[in-house]
Amino acid sequence: MIKGIRLRLALALLGVVAGALAVAYLIVVPTLETRLVDAKIDQLEQNAITVGGCIKGTDFPWQECADTGSAALNARVVIYDVLQRVPPALQILADSRPASSQDVEHDIVAELSATTTKAQRGTVSRRGEEFAEAALPVTADGPIVLLSSSLADPLSSVKVVERRLLAAGLIALLVALLLGYAGASLHARRIRRLERAAERIASGRFDEPVVDGGNDEVGQLAAAFERMRRRLENLDRARREFIANASHELRTPLFSLGGFLELMADEDLDEATRQEFLATMGEQVARLTKLATDLLDLSRMDAGRMRVEADGVDLGAVAQVLVEEFRAIAERRHHDLVLIVDGRPIAAGDEVRVLQIGRVLVGNALVHTPPETLVTIRAACAGDRAFLSVTDDGPGISPEHVAHVFDRFYRADGDVASGSGLGLAIARELASLMGGDVELDSAPGRTVVTLLLPAGAVPAEDPLAPVSVFT
């Protein structure tokens, strides 16, 4: 088994080059040989016509025409008389090489020309040597002129080309092997660096960036590793912050509940104070319940067990429910809460989850803005999308926090930072499960967080309502 990317890539390149050379060899050598042989036979056919003209112009000077034609055309000239055609029987009348006429007494090209009374061409082998031949009937009843020429020179040229091609191929294979191994070594070093980076990330070390200067697939892989490293670094930092925040979020209500329980054990506690303690304890229990619910939703989404419906949801009705739920909180924090419903915005989604997202958006706007801030809840449609937006005229979100507000466990620093940092992260993931999104647009003096969902069908019996504004 071949191990190591260097050797594998080098052998792969070697195989590719060897295959290309083999294809080139199989194409070039036979084609060259065929063209040289065809060119030789074409020349012999033309020369046969010349010899035939010599025979027609004289009175049976067979040997003279054969000798003259052979000397002028550099080919063996044989002239046959046709004794019978089927089967062909030929008699040699003249041969430019009379001492060796026996080898052409039964020449297949000449016999085929006698049988068909047409010009014929081909190659024959005599005494281990290849010859190109062309035969031509001078007249319909004979004689037959055969021109034969050795193919030793054309075939030797092919052999020279074949040897040089093989030599060049061997050199190319050697160069390909060396270059392939060198190039593979460069890539192997880069991949080794990525391997070491992956091991660092796997061991929980996110401080060293993954750097690769290439713009090829390995460079793209390194860039993906670097994105992964940054996300894991952010996630690890958020995890540590969440542990600290969750410890605080759990410890504070638990200590508070414990203190109130001790105080309520005092029999001298008046009823009004007892009721006040019970209300505060209820708030702390609700705080713990929300944290537990957020963590449960997060675990379900990570496990892929979160299910959402795809029903028609009236975002206008959802917005009105949100106003009623948060009216008391808005009054207590001295906020102005405004509702705008544009027409009849129907979205395709899960009403329970839409309400959950809406509570996160409105709750953030009320908690993270100073008193006297105007908070507007709007429900409307835009093309094939229905949206529910929450707008406040507070100070806005700092640019360094905008890119992270949807990260899990992320909490902005400052006096208004509170909660587990899961609300917006869960809201966006729930919106994604319903085919939508949660978008943020923040600037000094104005922050808009919008839930976008696919628009649903408006019931035919329920016409669109005009724009409604409630304060």
N, C-alpha and C positions, 0 to 999 in steps of 0.2 A: 504493500500500500504506500503510495507516494504521499509524504507529509511535507508541510511547509508551503506557504503561498508563493515563495520565491521560485522554487522548483516547479510548482504547478503552473504558474503563469509563464515561466520560461518554456516549459514543454508545450504548453498550449500555443504560444507564439511559434515555436518550432513546428508544431503540427500544421498550423495555418500556412506557414511559408512552404513547408514540404508539400502540402496539398496543392498550393498555387503553382509551385514548380512542376509538380506531376501533371497537372492539367495543361500547363503551358507546353510541357514536353510532348504530351499526347496530341496536342493540337498542332504545334509547330513542325515537328519532325515528319509525321505522315503527310501533312499538307505540303511541306516543301518538297518531299520526295515525289508526291503525285504531280505537282506542278512541273518539276523538272522533267519527269518522264513524259508527261503530256506535251510539253514544249518540244522535246526531242522527237516524239512521234509526229507532231504537227509538221515539223521541218522535213521529216522523211516523206510524209504525204505530198508536200509541195515538190520535193525532189523527184518523187515517183512520176509526177506529171511531166517533169522535164525529160526524164529518161524515156517516157512513153512518146513524147514528141520526137525524140531522136529516132526511135524505132519506126515511127510512121513516115519519117522523111527519107528513109533509105531502104534499099532492097536487101533485106535479111542480113544486115551487118550486126548480128546479135552480139558477138564478142566485142566488137569495136565499141558499140554503144555501152556495153557493160563496163569495159575498161575505162572509157572516157568519163562516164558518169561517176564511177567509183573514185577516180582521181579528182574530179572537180567537186564532188559532193561529200567526200570523206565518209563514205558509207559503202558497205558491200552491196553489189548489185547482182541479182540473179534473175534470169529471164527463163520462163517456163513455157512449154507448149502444152495445151490442154488436150489430152487424149480422150478423156471421157469425163463427164461431170458428176454422175451419180453411180457409184461412189467416185470421188474425184481421183483422176489418174494424171499425174503431171510428169513431163519429161524436161530435164534441164537443157536448154538450148545454149545458155551462156552463163558464166559465173566469173565475176571479177577475181575470185580466189579459187581457180579450178582445182588446185591441189587438195582442197578440203570440201568438195561438193557433197560428199556423202552426208554431212550433217544437216543439209537442207533439202534432201531428196523428198522428205515427207513433212515439209514445214506446214504447221496447222494454219497459219495465217494465210499462206498462199492457197492451200486447199480450200479454205473457207471462201476466199475471193473467187476461186474457180467455180464453186458450187453456186454462189449467189450472183455471180457476174457483177459484183459491186466491189468498190474499194473497201478494204478491211484493214484494221490496225490492232496492235496488241503487243504483248511482251512474251518472250519465250526464254527458256533456260536450256543452254547447251554446254555440256561439260562443266557444269557448276558455275556458269557465267550467265548473267542476265543480258538480254538483247531487246532493243526496241525495233519493231518491224511495222512496215506499211506495204500492202499489196494492192496493185491496181491493174484491172483488165485493160489492155491497150485497145482492143475491140471487143465486140460482143462474143466472138468465138475464139478469142485469144489473140496474142499470147498474154501471159501474166508477168508483170514486173514486180519484183520483191526487193525492197531496200531494207537492209538490216544494219544496225549500228549498236555497238556495245554501250551498255549503261554504266560502265565502270567509272567514268569521269563524273557524271551526275551523282551516282550513288556515293562516290568517295567524297564529294562536296557535302552530301547529306551527313556522312559519317563525321566529317570535320565539325559541322555545325552541332551534331549530336554530342561529340566529345566536349566541345566548348560549352555547350549548354549544361552538360552534367558538371563540368568543372565550376562554372559560375554558380550552379545550384548548390554545390557543396560549400562554396565560399559563402553564399547567401545564408545557408543553414547555420554555418558556424557564427556568422555575424548576428543572425537572428537569435541564436542561443545566448550569445554574450550580451547583446543589447536587452533581450528579454529578461535575463537574470538580473542585469543592472537595474532596469526599470522596475522589475518586480521587487527588488531590494528597497528601492525608494518608497514604493507603495507599502511594502511590509513594515518599514520603519514608521510610516504615518499611521498605519493600522495599529501598530504596537503602542504608539502614543495614545491612540484612542482607547486601547485596551486598558492601559494604565489609568487613564482618566475615568473609565467606567468602574474600575476597581476602587478608585478614590471615592467616587460618588456612592458606590455600593456600601462602602465602609462608613458613610455619613460625613465625609469631608467635602464641603461645598465651597471652600475658600479659594481654590485655584481654578481659574477659567480654563475651558477647553479651547485651544487655539490651533487652527490649521489654515495656512495661507492659500491652499489650493481652491480652485473654483470648479472642481469636478465632483463626482459622486462622493468621494471620500471627504472633500471639503464640505459638501452639503450634509453628510453624516455628522461631521464635527460640529457644524452649526446647530444641527438638531440636538446633539449632546449638550451643547452649551445652553440652548433654550431649556432643555430638561434640567440641567444643573441649576439654572436661575430659578425655575419654577420650584424645584425641590428645596432650594435654599430659602425661597420665600415661604414655602409650605412648612419647612422646618422651623423657621423663625416664627411663623404664625402659630405653629403647634406649641412652641415654648411660651409664646405670649398667651395662647389660649389656656394652657395649663395654669399660668399665673392668674389670668382673668377668671377662669372657671373656679379656681380655688377661692378667689375673693368673692365671686358671685355666690358660691355655695356657703362659704363661711359666714358672710354677713347676715343672710336671712336665717341661717341655723342659729347663730349666736343670738340674733334678735328674738327668734322664737323661744329659745331657751330662757332668755331674760324675761320675756313677757310671761312665760309659764311660771317662773319663780315668783314674779310679782303677783300673778293672779291667784297663787296659792295663799296669799295674805288675805285672811278673812275680813280685815278692816277695809278692803278696797271698795269704794262706792260703786254703784251700778253704772254711772256715766263713764267713769274711768275704765271700768271693766269692758264696756261696749267699745270704747275707743281702742283699747288693747286688742280686742277681738278683730276689729276692722283692720288694724295694722298687721296683725298676724295673718289675716286673710290675704292682704297684699303680698306679704312675704311668701306665703304658700303659692300664690299665683305666679310670683317671680320664679320660684323653683320649678313650677309646672311648665312654664314657658321654656326654660332652659332644657328641661328633660325632653319636651316635645321637639324642640329644635334638633337636639342630638339624635333623637329617634328618626326624624325625617331625614337627617343627613345620612344616617347609617342605611336607611332603606334605599335612598337614591344611589348610594355607592354600591349597594348589593343588587341594584336593578329590580327591586321589588316594589318600587313606588308606582302605583297605578293611578291614572287620571282618566276622567270621563271626557267625552267629546260632545257635550250637549250645547244647546243654545243658551247663552248667559246674557242677561240684560245688564249691561255695564251701568246703565243709568240707575237701575234698582240697587246694584251693588254700591254705587257711589252714595246713594241716599242712606243705605245701611251704615256705611262707614261714617257719614256725618253724624248719625244718631249715636253711634257707639263712642265717638271721640268728642262729642260736643262738651261733655262735662270736663274732660281733660283740657280741652282748648280754653274753656272759661277759667279753669283753675290756673292755667299758665298764662292767662291774659292774651290769648291768640284770637284773631278773627278767622273764622272758618267759613269758606264760601264754596257753594256747590254749583257747577254749571253742567247741565245735561243738554247736549246738542242732538236733537232728533231722538231716534230710538236706536242707540248703538247696541247691536246684538253681536256677540262674539262666540266663536266655537271653542269651548273649553269646559273645565270642571268648576262649577260655581263655588264649591267649598275652597278649592285651591286659589281661585281668583280672589275670594274674600281674604284668604290668608296673605296673599301678596299685597293686597290693598292695605291691610292692617299694618304691614311692615312699612310701606311707603308713607302712610299718613302718620304712623307713630314716630318714624324718624324725623319727619318734618316738624312735628310738635315738640319733640324732645331736644333736638339738636339746633334749634333756633332760639334767639332771645325773645323775651316777652314783647307783646305788641306786634308780632310778625303776622303778616297776612298769609294764610295758607288756603290755596284754591284747589279743589278737587274737580276735575273735568272728565266727562265721558263723552266720546264722539266717535265718528267713523271717518276714515280717510282712505278712499279707494277700496281695496280688498282687505283693509285692516281696520279693526276696531281697537280703540285705545282708552286707557284709564290713566290720567296723568295727575300728579300732585306737584303743585308749584308753590314755592315760598319765596318771599322777598328778603330772606335773611342774608347773612354775610357771604354765603357760598362756601364751597369746599376748596381747600387749598389745592393748587395744581399737583403737588407731590402726592396727594391722597386720592385724586380722581382715578388714577390708573389702578388703584388697589381696593376701592370700596366694595367691589364684588368678590374679592378674595375671601376665602374662608378664614374665620377667626381674626380678620383684620379690624382693628379699631384705631381711629384717628386719635392722635394725642390732643390733649386739651381738657378744659373743664367739662365740656359737654360729652366727652367720650364715655360711653357706658354700654352695658349689655355684653353679650358673648361675641359679637362680631360675626354672627351667622345669618342674620336676617336677610340682607341683600343677596348673599351668596345662595341661600335657599330659594329666595324669590326668583332669581334668574334661572336656576336649574328647574324649578317648577314651570316657569314660563316656557323654557325650552322643551319640556316634556309635552306641553300643549301646542307646540309648533309656533311659539312666539318668542319674545325677548323682553328684557328690561333694559332701557336705555337711560343714560344720565347726561344732562346738559347743565353745567354749573358755571356761573360767572359771578363776580361780586355784585350783590344785590338781587340775584335771581338764580334759583336752582329748580330744575324740572326733572323729575324722575317719572318715566312713562312705561306702563305695561302695554306692549303691543301683542295682539292676538289676531288670528285669522277671523275675518268677518263671517258671521253666521247669517242664516236666512231670517228675514223679518216675517212673522206670521201674517198671512194675507188678511185676516180679519182684524189685525191690529195696526192701523195706519201710523205713519211717523208722526211723532209729536213735535211741536215747535221747541225752540231753545228755551230751557228753563234755568233760572238763576235763583239760588236760595242762599241766604246768609244766616 
